Amino acid sequence: MSICPWYLCVNRRRVCPENPTLLPQIAESEGQPMATGSAKIPEASDIDYRPCRDDYRCTTKVAIGYDKATVIYVGHHLPSSQTVVIRRTNVEKLTLEQLETMQNEVQLASLFRHPCVMPYLASFIVDHELWSVTPFMHFGSCCDIIRCGFPNGVPEVIIAFVLREVLCALNYIHSMGCIHRSVTARHILIDRLGRIRLAGLRSCYSVIQNGMLLKSAHDFPAHVVTYPWLAGEIFQQNMAGYNYKSDVYSVGITALEMAYGREPYCDLTATQVMLLKLTNDPPPLSEEYSIDQNVHYTTAFKQFVDICLRSNPGERPSAAKLLRHPFLRSIKRKDSIGGNGCPMLPDLLHPVMPMDPTVSDIVEAPSEITEVTEEAQRLSLNGEEWTFT
């Protein structure tokens, strides 16, 4: 096929689960130091987010998800007056498989501690609901940013800022013995200070099983929505399996998503996506596929995408090596690394403006909700929903 699919369009611990002694073995084989050593703790860690219902107030309902079992609110942490996002999941509506998936997500989010990984500030049970509290990210996701401000594609400099922080997050996640398996624009969120955090831990898979480090994984992700971003070796389901370099492929697809301003394979079914992944080479980064006819991609950017999308995972670099790629090295380290945000990024995102979390007090809605309500319109989202998955 010669078509271009773009037109078809708990307690926090810094130890490895089950076996802390395995961490040095999981660190980057190229001799890159582990990400845990240099990571600064986010500012939110200075606040005591107790697992107590009385410490939080839900103010604005913004979205639903997870087969309508989860309702997402913008709310407040009352002791600190901080704006937070509160995800309330009715566990009685979940299947056993969904419950295990959510348990895995909460455990990993509580274990990971890195400024570029979305933290769970608190998780606790209230009656039949699981409440999960995360920071409020004022710009929303990169998917929201594309839709609201850059429908024809995001400028290269913004892509470089974003992907550098994402690779820092992946380097850390890989060093903890996990494969993310869900790197997409909708799982990359930005706050008003330009801090970038990678979310979407629901599909994360640990290669440490029964205290042993596996060389490859064979588990198949359950979420069809992420298929366009997955590497071909995941779909092959052969004895070789896949490893952390499948996340590098997803970074390449996310780079294309941001450059072109649209999701990959958006008009194809899950089966068609799988067939394309198994039979075709990955799509290239090319001006002829862009909606903007005046766009020009630099050679460094094209090479970056090309090396991420190599069909043979052995030819792809690790996240640590990619951080040294010329496309990312052109950004000053002080402006993009360290967990304190990218000071230039909010200005670069203009005309997209950060969402204002200030809302008038409303009566808290019941948890049995089947649709998004009009309160979401009070946020600067142009009438569109947030995507929290």
Secondary structure, 3 states (H helix, E strand, C coil): CCCCCCCCCCCCCCCCCCCHHHHHHHCCCCCCCCHHHCCCCCHHHHCCCCCCHHHEEEEEEEEEECCCCEEEEEEEECCCCEEEEEEEEEHHHCCHHHHHHHHHHHHHHHHCCCCCECCCCEEEEECCEEEEEEECCCCEEHHHHHHHHCCCCCCHHHHHHHHHHHHHHHHHHHHCCEECCCCCHHHEEECCCCCEEECCHHHCEECEECCEECCCECCCCCCHHHHHHCCHHHHHCCCCCECCHHHHHHHHHHHHHHHHCCCCCCCCCHHHHHHHHHHCCCCCCCHHHCCCCCCCCCHHHHHHHHHHCCCCHHHCCCHHHHCCCHHHHCCCHHHHCCCCCCCCHHHHCCCCCCCCCCCCCCCCCCCCCCCCCHHHHHCCCCCCCCCCC
